[in-house]
Amino acid sequence: MMAVLTASEVTELILAAVNSVPGLRPAMLLSQQNASWIPWDWEGSAVSLDVELVQVRVIALCLPLPPLLELASAAIRPTLAGTPWERAKLRLVVTDIDGAAFSPG
């Protein structure tokens, strides 16, 4: 029998999937540097899990966005298999684009 993953474990898997996509990184709600004294999973704040919707906030480090988001979706979707969020809609929200993405070359 397969063990059921917790929300925290699924969040970690989602973050690893996002981090595996070159050109994207999780978008934290607050800068960890500015609030390092608060014991909180800052990177995990980029993920919201709901039975109907899994939302992942990301920052794009390069362009174009559609291929990056397709890669991220393909990396994230398998992490939801066998979890309560397996059938949830997956929404990727680009909260920011790094200025370097607009540089030529």
ABEGO torsion letter per residue (X at the ends): XBBBBBAAAAAAAAAAAAAABBGBBBBBABBAAAAAABBBBAAAAABBBBAABBBBBBBBABOBAAAAAAAAAAAAAAAABGBAAAABBBBBBBABBBAAAABBX
